[in-house]
Amino acid sequence: METSGSATSNHTLTSTGGSCLWDVSNKVKFCRFLCYGSEGDIYTAREEGCFSLENSGALVSMLEDGRGVEVVEEIKKFSRDGQAARLAPSIFALALCSQHEELNTRQAAFKALREVCRDPAHLFCFIQYKKELKRGMKCGMWGRALRNALSHWYNEQDALCLAAAVTKCKQREGWSHLDLLRLSHIKPSKDAIALISKYVTKGWKEVQLAYADKENSEEVVRVLSYLEVAEKVRHSCDETEVINLIEEHGLERDQLLTNHLKSKEVWRALLKEMPLHSLLNSLGKMTSNKVLAPGSSATLTVCERIQCDTVLKKAKIHPFSILLTLENYKRGHGYRGKTKWEPDISVLKAMDSAFYKSFLNVEPTGKRFVVAVDVSTSLSSLVPGTSISTAVAAAAITMIFARTEVHTQVLAYSEGAVFPCSISADMTLAETTVELVKIPSGSTDCTLPITWAMEEDKSVDMFIILTNNPLWGFAASPVETLKKHRQTTGANSKLVMCGLTSIGHAITDTPDRGVLNICGFDLGALNVICNFARDLI
């Protein structure tokens, strides 16, 4: 789709003496940290950061400036609205706020605990971060405020949901529900929560003795029945019984024993209600153990669910996520372990169909994009950590923006020339890939797309430049060229330099807030780009 030169920018240009102010403030650095775990201008795909006081300087500075309540509100926003490419930085930031000396900051952090740490895995992570911070901050940990916050976390849960949670995720990060309930001295707010607390701290036999002859409320009876089922499946060696319990009570994989998962029939029972994310992640395993045999009813069920419009919409599956899974399934073996499989053709077709349907799950930003693909070098190499070639990755990225953003221009560039590409909504991924790679290769010059926009008098909000080659022999800098574009067009233009094969080295280095580097590519990278376009980071 052509970029409209008359489209109005949603940015407000800030200027002093005719020049734009693109300073990177502490607030921006902090929001970048919340988004992807680094205060710098580099997002590295598939990298889990180690967080500490030393690498969260902007956060610390904001707290020292008395902006703790504002900090907590940002943490809540990033975790609640799905803006974070990774949730761990938000949990770390909340833990740091909860240890701060300023009372209002601590109170705000503990009040936000349930909203940020929505499941037990997040909660255990929060407690572990607090333990690690305790050493550096030289402060206490298990005070009344934390005990009260944990009590609220458990007491405010729906009782049946909490029963499921404590049987699915019992411990993480060296912490368990038993640890937290004992250390917080929880005072249950109602009988059903008291029952779950007793189950966790005393065990099922104690619960049976305590509740056998009592007149129990309807809610307590439901929770008792659920816990009885969870206990029964844990101790059952009867395949038929396990299957019946799964089907009648909606039990999930995490509630079963490893031995149960050796049974094909157990897997088939799990399939019926398995969340779509879990199903996609289990395709290789289920094909390997012949649960998904060619033409079987299980395979037909899986194919129907994968490409069901309602299921895709409910799960909010992103097309790039499906593509990653599809390419990994296609190659027939995982990244770790010895599991191998022969990809099923019907599953491949269903995933291909789901890829195109899931574009409806992408929320547009309303900005004006130029997505430019460097074809100066071979696009046959793989994006690190994936099974996707850089050619397919580039094609998928251009499709996502061309299909979801009204004002998008796709370019291929090489050897001093820029070639506008016609990427229409009805083109397949294969057709898009062919459209990009048919351009002759040559030398790399990442300034070409920006220069093209100036020559064509195009006002652009976001330049996304995809390249395999971090080095080029031209003296011009993409950042300096971007500044000229801002001055020429009056647009508040930003630049994302994406090195598809980079493993952590920035293609350009600048203190300009309107420039961001992406090394490699994954689903989180798209999240980062959209946040950047919306001025959130």
For each residue, the residues with C-beta under 8 A, 3 or more apart:
1: 402 405 406 407 408 409 423
2: 409
3: 7 368 369 370 407 408 409 458 459 460
4: 7 368 406 407
5: 456 457 458 459
6:
7: 3 4 368 407 459
8:
9: 13 368 459 461 491 492
10: 366 367 461
11: 461 491 492 535
12: 492
13: 9 20 490 492
14: 20 21
15: 18 19 20 21
16: 19 21
17:
18: 15
19: 15 16
20: 13 14 15 483 486 492
21: 14 15 16
22: 512 513 514
23: 511 513
24: 28 29 41 511 512 513
25: 28 29 513
26: 29 30 58 61 62
27: 30 31 58 62
28: 24 25 31 32 513 537
29: 24 25 26 32 33 39 40 57 58
30: 26 27 33 34 39 58 59 62 71 74 93
31: 27 28 34 35 74 78 531 536 537
32: 28 29 35 36 38 39 40 41 537
33: 29 30 36 37 38 39 56 58 59 89 93
34: 30 31 74 75 78 83 84 89 90 93
35: 31 32 78 83 84 85 86 89 527 528 531 536 537
36: 32 33 43 84 85 86 89 524 528
37: 33 47 48 49 51 86 88 89
38: 32 33 42 43 44 49 55
39: 29 30 32 33 55 56 57 58
40: 29 32
41: 24 32 506 510 515 516 517
42: 38 504 506 516 517 518 519
43: 36 38 85 516 517 518 519 524 525 528
44: 38 47 503 504 519 520
45: 383 384 385 518 519 520 521 522 524 525
46: 384 385 520 522
47: 37 44 504
48: 37 86 88
49: 37 38 55 86 88 89
50: 55
51: 37 55 56 88 89 92 129
52: 55 56 132 136
53: 56 60 96 133 136 137
54: 57
55: 38 39 49 50 51 52
56: 33 39 51 52 53 59 60 92 93 96
57: 29 39 54 60 61
58: 26 27 29 30 33 39 61 62
59: 30 33 56 62 63 71 93 96
60: 53 56 57 63 64 96
61: 26 57 58 64 65
62: 26 27 30 58 59 65 67 68 70 71
63: 59 60 66 67 68 71 96 97 100 102 105
64: 60 61
65: 61 62
66: 63 102
67: 62 63 70 71
68: 62 63 71 72 97 100 102 104 105 108 109
69: 72 73 104 105 108
70: 62 67 73 74
71: 30 59 62 63 67 68 74 75 93 97 105
72: 68 69 75 76 94 97 105 108 109 112
73: 69 70 76 77 108
74: 30 31 34 70 71 77 78
75: 34 71 72 78 79 90 93 94 97 112 116
76: 72 73 79 80 112 115 116
77: 73 74 80 81 83
78: 31 34 35 74 75 81 83 84 90
79: 75 76 84 87 90 91 115 116
80: 76 77 115 116
81: 77 78
82: 527
83: 34 35 77 78 527 531 536
84: 34 35 36 78 79 87 89 90 527
85: 35 36 43 523 524 525 527 528
86: 35 36 37 48 49 89 524
87: 79 84 90 91 122
88: 37 48 49 51 91 92 125
89: 33 34 35 36 37 49 51 84 86 92 93
90: 34 75 78 79 84 87 93 94 116
91: 79 87 88 94 95 116 117 122 125 126 129
92: 51 56 88 89 95 96 129
93: 30 33 34 56 59 71 75 89 90 96 97
94: 72 75 90 91 97 98 109 112 113 116 117 126
95: 91 92 98 99 109 126 129 130 133
96: 53 56 59 60 63 92 93 99 100 129 133
97: 63 68 71 72 75 93 94 100 105 106 108 109
98: 94 95 106 109 110 113 130 145 146 149
99: 95 96 106 130 133 134 137 139 141
100: 63 68 96 97 105 106 109
101: 139
102: 63 66 68 105 106
103: 106 107
104: 68 69 107 108
105: 63 68 69 71 72 97 100 102 108 109
106: 97 98 99 100 102 103 109 110 145
107: 103 104 110 111 145
108: 68 69 72 73 97 104 105 111 112
109: 68 72 94 95 97 98 100 105 106 112 113
110: 98 106 107 113 145 146 148 149
111: 107 108 149
112: 72 75 76 94 108 109 115 116
113: 94 98 109 110 116 117 123 126 149 150 152 153
114: 117 118 152 153 156
115: 76 79 80 112 118
116: 75 76 79 80 90 91 94 112 113 122 126
117: 91 94 113 114 122 123 125 126 153
118: 114 115 122
119: 122 123 165 169
120: 123 124 165 166 168 169 172 177
121: 124 125 169 172
122: 87 91 116 117 118 119 125 126
123: 113 117 119 120 126 127 150 153 180
124: 120 121 127 128 171 172 173 174 175 176 180
125: 88 91 117 121 122 128 129 172 173
126: 91 94 95 113 116 117 122 123 129 130
127: 123 124 130 131 173 175 180
128: 124 125 131 132 173 174 175
129: 51 91 92 95 96 125 126 132 133
130: 95 98 99 126 127 133 134 141 146
131: 127 128 134 141
132: 52 128 129 135 136
133: 53 95 96 99 129 130 136 137
134: 99 130 131 137 138 139 140 141
135: 132 138
136: 52 53 132 133
137: 53 99 133 134
138: 134 135
139: 99 101 134
140: 134 143
141: 99 130 131 134 146
142: 146 147 183
143: 140 146 147
144: 147 148
145: 98 106 107 110 148 149
146: 98 110 130 141 142 143 149 150 184
147: 142 143 144 150 151 183 184 185 186
148: 110 144 145 151 152 184
149: 98 110 111 113 145 146 152 153
150: 113 123 146 147 153 154 180 181 183 184 186
151: 147 148 154 155 184 185 186 187
152: 113 114 148 149 155 156
153: 113 114 117 123 149 150 156 157
154: 150 151 157 162 181 184 186 188 193 196 197
155: 151 152 186 188 189 190 193
156: 114 152 153 189
157: 153 154 161 162 165 193
158: 161 162
159: 162 163 190 192 193 195 196 219 222 223
160: 163 164 219 222 223 226
161: 157 158 164 165
162: 154 157 158 159 165 166 193 196
163: 159 160 166 167 196 199 223 226 227 230
164: 160 161 167 168 226
165: 119 120 157 161 162 168 169
166: 120 162 163 169 170 177 196 199 200
167: 163 164 170 227 230 255
168: 120 164 165 252 254 255
169: 119 120 121 165 166 172 254
170: 166 167 176 177
171: 124 174 175 176 177
172: 120 121 124 125 169 175
173: 124 125 127 128
174: 124 128 171
175: 124 127 128 171 172 179 180
176: 124 170 171 179 180
177: 120 166 170 171 180 181 200
178: 181 182 200 201
179: 175 176 182 183
180: 123 124 127 150 175 176 177 183 184
181: 150 154 177 178 184 186 197 200 201
182: 178 179 185 201
183: 142 147 150 179 180
184: 146 147 148 150 151 154 180 181
185: 147 151 182
186: 147 150 151 154 155 181 197
187: 151
188: 154 155 191 193 194 197
189: 155 156 193
190: 155 159 193 194 219
191: 188 194 195 216 217 219 220
192: 159 195 196 217 219 220 222 223
193: 154 155 157 159 162 188 189 190 196 197
194: 188 190 191 197 198
195: 159 191 192 198 199 207 211 220 223 224 227
196: 154 159 162 163 166 192 193 199 200 223 227
197: 154 181 186 188 193 194 200 201
198: 194 195 201 202 206 207 210
199: 163 166 195 196 202 203 204 207 227
200: 166 177 178 181 196 197
201: 178 181 182 197 198
202: 198 199 206 207
203: 199 206 207
204: 199 207 208 227 228 231
205: 208 209
206: 198 202 203 209 210
207: 195 198 199 202 203 204 210 211 224 227
208: 204 205 211 212
209: 205 206 212
210: 198 206 207 214
211: 195 207 208 214 216 220 224
212: 208 209
213:
214: 210 211
215:
216: 191 211 220 221 224
217: 191 192 220 221
218: 221 222
219: 159 160 190 191 192 222 223
220: 191 192 195 211 216 217 223 224
221: 216 217 218 224 225
222: 159 160 192 218 219 225 226
223: 159 160 163 192 195 196 219 220 226 227
224: 195 207 211 216 220 221 227 228
225: 221 222 228 229
226: 160 163 164 222 223 229 230 249
227: 163 167 195 196 199 204 207 223 224 230 231
228: 204 224 225 231 232
229: 225 226 232 233 245 248 249 251
230: 163 167 226 227 233 234 251 255
231: 204 227 228 234 235
232: 228 229 235 236 241 245
233: 229 230 236 241 242 245 246 251 255 256 257 260
234: 230 231 255 257
235: 231 232
236: 232 233 241 242 245
237: 259
238: 241 242
239: 242 243 263 265 266
240: 243 244
241: 232 233 236 238 244 245
242: 233 236 238 239 245 246 256 260 263 266 269
243: 239 240 246 247 265 266 269
244: 240 241 247 248
245: 229 232 233 236 241 242 248 249 251
246: 233 242 243 249 250 251 256 266 269 270
247: 243 244 269 272
248: 229 244 245
249: 226 229 245 246
250: 246 273
251: 229 230 233 245 246 255 256
252: 168 255 256 270 273 274 278
253: 256 261 270 274 278 282
254: 168 169
255: 167 168 230 233 234 251 252
256: 233 242 246 251 252 253 260 261 266 270
257: 233 234 260 261
258: 261 262
259: 237 262
260: 233 242 256 257 263 266
261: 253 256 257 258 266 267
262: 258 259 289
263: 239 242 260 266 267
264: 267 268 289 290 291
265: 239 243 268 269
266: 239 242 243 246 256 260 261 263 269 270
267: 261 263 264 270 271 286 289 291 298
268: 264 265 271 272 291 298
269: 242 243 246 247 265 266 272
270: 246 252 253 256 266 267 273 274
271: 267 268 274 279 286 291 298 301 302
272: 247 268 269 301
273: 250 252 270
274: 252 253 270 271 278 279 282
275: 278 279 315
276: 279 280 305 306 311 312 314 315 317
277: 280 281 315 317
278: 252 253 274 275 281 282
279: 271 274 275 276 282 283 302 305 306
280: 276 277 283 306 317 321 322 325
281: 277 278 325
282: 253 274 278 279 285 286
283: 279 280 286 287 292 302 325 329 347
284: 287 288 328 329 332 333 334 339 341
285: 282 288 289 339
286: 267 271 282 283 289 291 292 298 302
287: 283 284 290 291 292 329 341 342 343 344 347
288: 284 285 339 340 341
289: 262 264 267 285 286
290: 264 287 293
291: 264 267 268 271 286 287 298
292: 283 286 287 296 298 299 302 344 347
293: 290 296 298 299
294: 299 344 345 346
295: 299 300 346
296: 292 293 299 300
297: 300 301
298: 267 268 271 286 291 292 293 301 302
299: 292 293 294 295 296 302 303 344 346 347
300: 295 296 297 303 304 346
301: 271 272 297 298 304 305
302: 271 279 283 286 292 298 299 305 306 347 350
303: 299 300 306 307 346 347 349 350
304: 300 301 307 308 350
305: 276 279 301 302 308 311
306: 276 279 280 302 303 311 347 350 351 353 354
307: 303 304 312 350 351 353 354 357
308: 304 305 311 312
309: 312 313 357
310: 313 314
311: 276 305 306 308 314 315
312: 276 307 308 309 315 317 354 357 358 360 361
313: 309 310 316 360 361
314: 276 310 311
315: 275 276 277 311 312
316: 313 361
317: 276 277 280 312 321 322 354 358 361
318: 321 322 358 361 362 523 526
319: 322 323 355 356 358 359 361 362 396 399 400
320: 323 324 396 397 400 522 523 526
321: 280 317 318 324 325 358 523
322: 280 317 318 319 325 326 351 354 355 358
323: 319 320 326 327 355 388 392 396 429
324: 320 321 327 328 386 387 388 522 523
325: 280 281 283 321 322 328 329 351
326: 322 323 329 330 348 351 352 355
327: 323 324 330 331 386 387 388 392
328: 284 324 325 331 334 335 386 387
329: 283 284 287 325 326 332 343 347 348 351
330: 326 327 343 348 387
331: 327 328 387
332: 284 329 340 341 342 343
333: 284 339 340 341
334: 284 328 337 339
335: 328
336:
337: 334
338:
339: 284 285 288 333 334
340: 288 332 333
341: 284 287 288 332 333
342: 287 332
343: 287 329 330 332 347 348
344: 287 292 294 299 347 348
345: 294 348 349
346: 294 295 299 300 303 349 350
347: 283 287 292 299 302 303 306 329 343 344 350 351
348: 326 329 330 343 344 345 351 352
349: 303 345 346 352 353
350: 302 303 304 306 307 346 347 353 354
351: 306 307 322 325 326 329 347 348 354 355
352: 326 348 349 355 356
353: 306 307 349 350 356 357
354: 306 307 312 317 322 350 351 357 358
355: 319 322 323 326 351 352 358 429
356: 319 352 353 359 428
357: 307 309 312 353 354 360
358: 312 317 318 319 321 322 354 355 361 362
359: 319 356 362 399 400 403 404
360: 312 313 357
361: 312 313 316 317 318 319 358
362: 318 319 358 359 400 403 404
363: 404 530
364: 404 405 406
365: 405 530 533 534
366: 10 405 406
367: 10 405 407 461 462 533 534
368: 3 4 7 9 407 408 458 459 460 461 462 491
369: 3 401 405 407 408 409 460 461 462 463 464 533
370: 3 408 409 410 411 449 453 458 460 462 463 464
371: 397 398 401 402 408 409 410 411 464 466
372: 410 411 412 413 418 448 449 463 464 465 466
373: 394 398 410 411 412 413 421 436 466
374: 377 413 414 444 446 465 466 467 468 469
375: 379 412 413 414 436 437 439 440 441
376: 413 414 415 441 442 443 444 445 467 469 472
377: 374 441 444 467 468 469
378: 381 441 468
379: 375 389 390 391 394 436 437 468
380: 389 390 391
381: 378 389 390 468 501
382: 386 387 388 389 390 501
383: 45 386 388 389 390 393 500 501 520 521
384: 45 46 501 502 503 520
385: 45 46 520 522
386: 324 327 328 382 383 393 521 522
387: 324 327 328 330 331 382
388: 323 324 327 382 383 392 393 396
389: 379 380 381 382 383 392 393
390: 379 380 381 382 383 393 394 468 500 501
391: 379 380 394 395 433 436 437
392: 323 327 388 389 395 396 429 433
393: 383 386 388 389 390 396 397 500 521
394: 373 379 390 391 397 398 433 436 466 500
395: 391 392 398 399 429 432 433 435 436
396: 319 320 323 388 392 393 399 400 429 432
397: 320 371 393 394 400 401 464 466 521 526
398: 371 373 394 395 401 402 410 421 423 432 436
399: 319 359 395 396 402 403 423 427 429 432
400: 319 320 359 362 396 397 403 404 526
401: 369 371 397 398 404 405 408 410 464
402: 1 371 398 399 405 408 410 423 424 425
403: 359 362 399 400 425
404: 359 362 363 364 400 401
405: 1 364 365 366 367 369 401 402 408
406: 1 4 364 366
407: 1 3 4 7 367 368 369
408: 1 3 368 369 370 371 401 402 405
409: 1 2 3 369 370 371 420 458
410: 370 371 372 373 398 401 402 420 421 422 423
411: 370 371 372 373 418 419 420 421 449 452
412: 372 373 375 418 419 421 436 439
413: 372 373 374 375 376 417 418 419 445 448 449 452
414: 374 375 376 417 419 439 440 441 442 443 444
415: 376 440 441 442 443
416: 442 443 445 448
417: 413 414 442 448
418: 372 411 412 413 448 449 451 452
419: 411 412 413 414 439
420: 409 410 411
421: 373 398 410 411 412 435 436
422: 410 435
423: 1 398 399 402 410 427 432 435
424: 402 427
425: 402 403
426:
427: 399 423 424 431 432 435
428: 356 431 432
429: 323 355 392 395 396 399 432 433
430: 433 434
431: 427 428 434 435
432: 395 396 398 399 423 427 428 429 435 436
433: 391 392 394 395 429 430 436 437
434: 430 431 437 438
435: 395 421 422 423 427 431 432 438
436: 373 375 379 391 394 395 398 412 421 432 433 439
437: 375 379 391 433 434
438: 434 435
439: 375 412 414 419 436
440: 375 414 415
441: 375 376 377 378 414 415
442: 376 414 415 416 417
443: 376 414 415 416 472 473 474
444: 374 376 377 414 467 469 471 472
445: 376 413 416 448 472 474 476
446: 374 449 465 467 472 478 497 507
447: 450 451 474 476 477 478 481
448: 372 413 416 417 418 445 451 452
449: 370 372 411 413 418 446 452 453 463 465
450: 447 453 454 463 478 481 482 484 485 495
451: 418 447 448 454 455 481
452: 411 413 418 448 449 455 456 458
453: 370 449 450 456 458 460 463 485 489
454: 450 451 457 458 484 485 488 489
455: 451 452
456: 5 452 453
457: 5 454 489
458: 3 5 368 370 409 452 453 454 489
459: 3 5 7 9 368 489 490 491 493
460: 3 368 369 370 453 463 485 489 491 493
461: 9 10 11 367 368 369 491 492 493 494 533
462: 367 368 369 370 493 494 495 496 529 532 533
463: 369 370 372 449 450 453 460 482 493 494 495 496
464: 369 370 371 372 397 401 496 498 529
465: 372 374 446 449 478 495 496 497 498
466: 371 372 373 374 394 397 498 500
467: 374 376 377 444 446 470 497 498 499 500 507
468: 374 377 378 379 381 390 499 500 501
469: 374 376 377 444 472
470: 467 499 502 505 507
471: 444
472: 376 443 444 445 446 469
473: 443
474: 443 445 447
475:
476: 445 447 480 481
477: 447 480 481 508
478: 446 447 450 465 481 482 495 497 507 508 515
479: 482 483 495 508 510 512 515
480: 476 477 483 484
481: 447 450 451 476 477 478 484 485
482: 450 463 478 479 485 486 493 495 512 514 515
483: 20 479 480 486 487 512
484: 450 454 480 481 487 488
485: 450 453 454 460 481 482 488 489 491 493
486: 20 482 483 489 490 491 492 493
487: 483 484 490
488: 454 484 485
489: 453 454 457 458 459 460 485 486 493
490: 13 459 486 487
491: 9 11 368 459 460 461 485 486
492: 9 11 12 13 20 461 486 514
493: 459 460 461 462 463 482 485 486 489 514
494: 461 462 463 514 515 516 532 533
495: 450 462 463 465 478 479 482 514 515 516
496: 462 463 464 465 515 516 517 518 529 532
497: 446 465 467 478 506 507 508 515 516 517 518
498: 464 465 466 467 507 517 518 521 525
499: 467 468 470 502 505 507 517 518 519 520
500: 383 390 393 394 466 467 468 520 521
501: 381 382 383 384 390 468 520
502: 384 470 499 505 507 519 520
503: 44 384 519 520
504: 42 44 47 519
505: 470 499 502 519
506: 41 42 497 509 517 519
507: 446 467 470 478 497 498 499 502 517
508: 477 478 479 497 515 517
509: 506
510: 41 479 515
511: 23 24
512: 22 24 479 482 483 515
513: 22 23 24 25 28
514: 22 482 492 493 494 495
515: 41 478 479 482 494 495 496 497 508 510 512
516: 41 42 43 494 495 496 497 528 529 532 537
517: 41 42 43 496 497 498 499 506 507 508
518: 42 43 45 496 497 498 499 521 525 528 529
519: 42 43 44 45 499 502 503 504 505 506
520: 44 45 46 383 384 385 499 500 501 502 503 525
521: 45 383 386 393 397 498 500 518 525
522: 45 46 320 324 385 386 525
523: 85 318 320 321 324 526 527
524: 36 43 45 85 86 527 528
525: 43 45 85 498 518 520 521 522 528 529
526: 318 320 397 400 523 529 530
527: 35 82 83 84 85 523 524 530 531
528: 35 36 43 85 516 518 524 525 531 532 537
529: 462 464 496 516 518 525 526 532 533
530: 363 365 526 527 533 534
531: 31 35 83 527 528 534 536 537
532: 462 494 496 516 528 529 535 536 537
533: 365 367 369 461 462 494 529 530
534: 365 367 530 531
535: 11 532
536: 31 35 83 531 532
537: 28 31 32 35 516 528 531 532
